[in-house]
């Protein structure tokens, strides 16, 4: 019986420390090489500041052995608010390699070593929840959208276990709530599913080595994650809607949650059938 379906402990047959070291070395080399280029592009406001992050994430996806399969088409409308479930920190690389869009992230991420700097250079919008600056932050996001910048939102507010999609926080949809037909804003639900390892459907026992949630510590989780072989990640772009079609941000959140959850469930069901 294959080790992926037995629940056997992770060992070098699946996650190789040597592979982890090689990939992390390549990742750090790439990052150090592109950081100054992106910093200059951001400071000078050139088009390169939007192109470099996409190239960077695509190269990172290759380094980490990701096989990203897309279903449906990403919205080309400007601006678009992409609304996705959140499974892992690697979702940033996955969606960043596919979309010309910046992320909305919790403020704590801005203080993470390296990742915080990368987020700032990727023009990430950092928000503090339940903050006295909530109105100011909402205006910043609205300004970015009014400038035609597309954004990526993880409305669960945290990453989940890859098996379930947590409820969406309706407060995070406030930036889309009062935009009328004269300021059209496309909302596109997106479902992410980590589905296969080396072509074999991921079992429930193995999924926690890809999803990052709860009290997991990032460094050991990351070291195990990047030591695996080829990881297949399914990204489904659902039909976009327009924000002014909804009566409230609560209805937006409910609609997007329903669509994203159904897409993630279909992917999980297909994976079980293949297994």
Backbone torsions as a table, in degrees:
resi	resn	phi	psi	omega
1	UNK	NA	142.0	-177.4
2	UNK	-69.5	142.0	-176.7
3	UNK	-60.9	-25.5	-178.4
4	UNK	-67.6	-21.2	-175.6
5	UNK	-108.6	3.1	-175.8
6	UNK	-102.3	-13.3	-176.0
7	UNK	76.5	16.8	178.6
8	UNK	-64.3	152.7	178.4
9	UNK	-59.6	148.5	176.7
10	UNK	-67.1	130.0	176.5
11	UNK	-140.1	-166.6	-175.0
12	UNK	-67.6	-11.1	175.5
13	UNK	-70.0	-22.3	-178.1
14	UNK	-116.9	-60.4	180.0
15	UNK	-107.8	113.7	-175.9
16	UNK	-99.1	123.9	175.5
17	UNK	-59.4	-34.8	179.0
18	UNK	-65.1	-45.4	177.8
19	UNK	-61.2	-39.4	178.4
20	UNK	-60.0	-47.4	-178.5
21	UNK	-63.6	-42.0	-179.8
22	UNK	-63.7	-46.7	-177.6
23	UNK	-67.6	-42.3	-179.8
24	UNK	-66.4	-35.6	176.4
25	UNK	-64.2	-44.0	178.6
26	UNK	-64.7	-39.7	179.3
27	UNK	-63.0	-46.3	-179.5
28	UNK	-66.1	-38.0	177.8
29	UNK	-62.5	-46.4	178.2
30	UNK	-61.0	-44.1	-177.9
31	UNK	-62.9	-46.4	179.9
32	UNK	-62.6	-35.4	-178.5
33	UNK	-70.5	-38.2	-173.9
34	UNK	-92.6	-18.3	-178.3
35	UNK	-54.9	-52.2	-178.8
36	UNK	-64.5	-32.6	178.6
37	UNK	-64.4	-46.0	-179.9
38	UNK	-68.0	-37.6	179.5
39	UNK	-61.1	-44.0	179.1
40	UNK	-66.2	-40.5	-179.3
41	UNK	-63.5	-39.2	179.3
42	UNK	-68.3	-43.3	-178.7
43	UNK	-64.9	-35.0	-178.4
44	UNK	-91.3	-9.3	176.8
45	UNK	68.9	29.1	-179.2
46	UNK	-84.7	164.1	178.6
47	UNK	-59.2	-25.8	-179.4
48	UNK	-58.6	-27.1	-178.9
49	UNK	-65.1	-21.0	177.6
50	UNK	-97.3	-26.6	-178.4
51	UNK	-79.5	-42.1	-175.6
52	UNK	-57.9	-44.3	179.7
53	UNK	-60.2	-39.4	179.1
54	UNK	-64.0	-45.8	177.8
55	UNK	-60.6	-44.0	-179.2
56	UNK	-59.6	-48.8	-178.3
57	UNK	-66.0	-34.9	178.5
58	UNK	-66.8	-41.0	177.6
59	UNK	-67.2	-39.0	176.9
60	UNK	-62.0	-40.8	179.0
61	UNK	-60.5	-38.9	177.6
62	UNK	-67.9	-42.8	-179.9
63	UNK	-60.0	-42.6	-176.7
64	UNK	-82.1	-1.3	176.2
65	UNK	77.7	33.5	-179.9
66	UNK	-87.2	135.3	169.0
67	UNK	-110.9	102.8	-175.0
68	UNK	-95.8	119.3	179.2
69	UNK	-107.8	125.3	179.8
70	UNK	-103.8	145.7	178.0
71	UNK	-129.5	128.9	-173.1
72	UNK	80.8	-176.1	-176.1
73	UNK	-122.3	137.8	176.2
74	UNK	-69.9	141.4	179.1
75	UNK	-61.7	136.1	176.9
76	UNK	-100.7	-2.5	179.9
77	UNK	-66.7	143.6	176.6
78	UNK	-119.8	119.8	0.3
79	UNK	-91.8	161.7	172.1
80	UNK	-127.2	137.7	171.4
81	UNK	-101.9	106.2	178.5
82	UNK	-82.7	127.9	-174.1
83	UNK	-117.3	112.6	-170.6
84	UNK	-128.2	151.1	166.8
85	UNK	-70.8	162.8	-172.5
86	UNK	-129.6	115.1	-176.4
87	UNK	-107.3	-40.2	-171.1
88	UNK	-152.5	162.1	171.8
89	UNK	-61.2	-22.6	178.1
90	UNK	-72.4	-10.6	174.0
91	UNK	-57.7	-30.4	179.6
92	UNK	-62.6	-46.1	178.2
93	UNK	-64.9	-42.0	-177.2
94	UNK	-63.3	-55.5	-178.1
95	UNK	-71.8	-33.7	178.7
96	UNK	-63.8	-26.7	179.4
97	UNK	-80.8	-13.6	-174.7
98	UNK	-108.4	-25.3	-168.4
99	UNK	-123.1	140.1	170.5
100	UNK	-87.5	77.4	-174.2
101	UNK	-155.9	155.3	176.5
102	UNK	-102.7	160.2	-176.9
103	UNK	-95.8	152.3	166.4
104	UNK	-104.8	121.4	-173.9
105	UNK	-133.5	158.3	177.5
106	UNK	-68.8	149.4	-172.5
107	UNK	-59.6	-30.1	-177.9
108	UNK	-58.4	-31.9	-177.5
109	UNK	-62.4	-31.0	-178.3
110	UNK	-63.5	-18.4	-178.7
111	UNK	-99.7	-2.0	178.6
112	UNK	-69.5	141.1	175.7
113	UNK	-59.4	135.6	178.5
114	UNK	65.1	-55.2	-175.7
115	UNK	-63.9	-34.4	177.0
116	UNK	-63.4	-43.3	178.4
117	UNK	-64.8	-42.8	179.0
118	UNK	-61.4	-40.8	178.5
119	UNK	-62.1	-42.2	179.5
120	UNK	-64.1	-41.1	179.7
121	UNK	-72.0	-19.1	176.2
122	UNK	-90.4	8.5	179.0
123	UNK	60.7	35.0	175.9
124	UNK	-64.0	142.0	174.6
125	UNK	-95.0	115.9	-179.0
126	UNK	-96.6	129.7	-177.0
127	UNK	-124.9	144.8	173.6
128	UNK	-105.9	122.9	178.8
129	UNK	-80.3	148.7	-177.4
130	UNK	53.4	45.2	-176.9
131	UNK	-110.3	147.0	173.9
132	UNK	-63.9	-14.2	178.2
133	UNK	-92.6	13.8	-174.8
134	UNK	-57.8	-44.2	-179.1
135	UNK	-65.2	-40.7	179.1
136	UNK	-63.8	-42.1	179.1
137	UNK	-66.0	-39.4	178.0
138	UNK	-62.7	-39.9	178.6
139	UNK	-65.6	-36.1	178.2
140	UNK	-63.7	-44.9	179.7
141	UNK	-65.6	-43.0	178.7
142	UNK	-60.5	-39.1	178.2
143	UNK	-63.0	-41.5	178.1
144	UNK	-62.3	-42.6	179.2
145	UNK	-66.1	-40.9	179.4
146	UNK	-64.8	-27.9	176.7
147	UNK	-78.4	-2.2	178.9
148	UNK	92.0	8.4	178.7
149	UNK	-81.0	129.5	173.9
150	UNK	-84.5	147.8	-176.2
151	UNK	-130.4	156.4	179.9
152	UNK	-117.5	124.2	-176.2
153	UNK	-117.1	134.1	171.5
154	UNK	-107.8	88.6	-170.1
155	UNK	-77.4	0.0	171.4
156	UNK	-69.1	-23.4	179.9
157	UNK	84.7	-8.6	178.0
158	UNK	-163.6	167.8	177.0
159	UNK	-82.8	151.1	-176.1
160	UNK	-114.4	-171.9	-171.6
161	UNK	-85.8	1.5	179.9
162	UNK	84.3	-10.8	178.3
163	UNK	-101.4	-28.6	-176.9
164	UNK	-130.4	150.8	173.0
165	UNK	-103.8	119.6	-178.5
166	UNK	-69.3	158.9	176.6
167	UNK	-56.4	145.1	178.5
168	UNK	-85.9	136.2	179.2
169	UNK	-81.2	113.9	-174.5
170	UNK	-65.4	-25.8	-179.2
171	UNK	-60.1	-29.3	-178.0
172	UNK	-72.4	-9.9	178.4
173	UNK	-95.1	6.2	-175.3
174	UNK	-61.3	-29.2	-178.7
175	UNK	-68.2	-18.5	-178.2
176	UNK	-102.3	-2.4	-167.4
177	UNK	-73.6	-36.7	-171.3
178	UNK	-111.6	22.0	177.8
179	UNK	-90.5	118.7	-178.1
180	UNK	-89.2	-174.6	-179.7
181	UNK	-58.5	-24.6	179.2
182	UNK	-75.7	-16.8	176.4
183	UNK	-125.9	65.9	-173.6
184	UNK	-61.6	132.9	176.4
185	UNK	-126.4	117.7	177.7
186	UNK	-78.9	135.1	172.9
187	UNK	-110.4	120.9	178.8
188	UNK	-121.4	111.2	174.3
189	UNK	-67.9	140.9	-178.8
190	UNK	-133.8	132.3	177.5
191	UNK	-111.4	130.1	177.7
192	UNK	-113.8	135.5	177.4
193	UNK	-143.1	126.1	174.0
194	UNK	-86.0	108.3	-163.1
195	UNK	-108.8	-35.1	-173.2
196	UNK	-139.3	152.4	170.0
197	UNK	-125.9	119.5	-176.3
198	UNK	51.8	38.6	176.1
199	UNK	83.4	-2.0	-178.7
200	UNK	-106.2	131.0	-178.8
201	UNK	-55.2	136.4	179.3
202	UNK	-69.5	133.0	176.1
203	UNK	-83.7	164.1	177.2
204	UNK	-59.6	-33.1	-178.9
205	UNK	-68.6	-30.7	-175.2
206	UNK	-89.9	-22.3	-173.8
207	UNK	-57.2	-36.6	179.0
208	UNK	-61.1	-16.1	176.8
209	UNK	-80.2	-6.3	177.5
210	UNK	-113.6	-44.0	175.4
211	UNK	-74.8	146.0	-180.0
212	UNK	-125.7	116.2	-173.2
213	UNK	-159.4	173.6	177.4
214	UNK	63.6	-133.2	-176.9
215	UNK	-100.4	20.8	-180.0
216	UNK	-62.0	141.2	176.1
217	UNK	-90.8	132.0	-169.8
218	UNK	-65.9	-46.6	-170.5
219	UNK	-59.7	-53.2	178.9
220	UNK	-65.0	-34.1	178.1
221	UNK	-64.2	-45.5	179.6
222	UNK	-62.1	-42.3	-177.9
223	UNK	-62.6	-39.4	176.9
224	UNK	-69.5	-45.0	-177.0
225	UNK	-55.4	-52.3	-173.5
226	UNK	-75.7	-4.1	176.9
227	UNK	-88.9	-4.8	177.7
228	UNK	-76.3	173.7	179.6
229	UNK	-80.2	-128.8	-178.7
230	UNK	-87.9	119.0	-179.2
231	UNK	-102.3	125.0	177.2
232	UNK	-94.5	129.8	-179.2
233	UNK	-125.3	123.0	179.5
234	UNK	-95.9	128.5	177.6
235	UNK	-121.9	118.4	-178.9
236	UNK	-108.2	120.7	174.9
237	UNK	-95.4	112.8	-178.7
238	UNK	-85.5	169.0	-178.3
239	UNK	-61.3	128.7	179.5
240	UNK	-70.1	155.6	171.8
241	UNK	-127.3	170.1	177.6
242	UNK	-105.2	136.9	-172.8
243	UNK	-60.2	-34.1	-177.0
244	UNK	-73.1	-4.8	176.8
245	UNK	-78.4	-9.8	-177.6
246	UNK	-105.9	144.3	-176.9
247	UNK	-75.9	-24.3	-176.8
248	UNK	-157.0	166.5	176.6
249	UNK	-66.9	-28.4	177.4
250	UNK	-63.2	-42.3	178.7
251	UNK	-67.0	-37.4	176.2
252	UNK	-59.1	-48.3	-178.2
253	UNK	-61.7	-43.7	-179.3
254	UNK	-64.5	-43.4	-179.8
255	UNK	-62.5	-50.4	-178.1
256	UNK	-63.6	-39.1	179.4
257	UNK	-63.0	-42.2	179.9
258	UNK	-61.8	-46.2	-177.9
259	UNK	-67.7	-46.5	-178.3
260	UNK	-64.6	-42.9	179.9
261	UNK	-62.5	-44.2	179.6
262	UNK	-62.4	-40.7	179.2
263	UNK	-65.1	-41.9	178.6
264	UNK	-67.0	-36.8	179.7
265	UNK	-67.4	-41.1	178.4
266	UNK	-61.4	-40.5	178.7
267	UNK	-64.1	-41.6	179.3
268	UNK	-66.5	-38.7	179.3
269	UNK	-64.9	-44.9	178.3
270	UNK	-60.7	-37.6	179.8
271	UNK	-64.4	-43.2	179.7
272	UNK	-64.3	-39.0	178.7
273	UNK	-63.5	-39.9	179.0
274	UNK	-69.4	-29.8	-179.9
275	UNK	-77.0	NA	NA
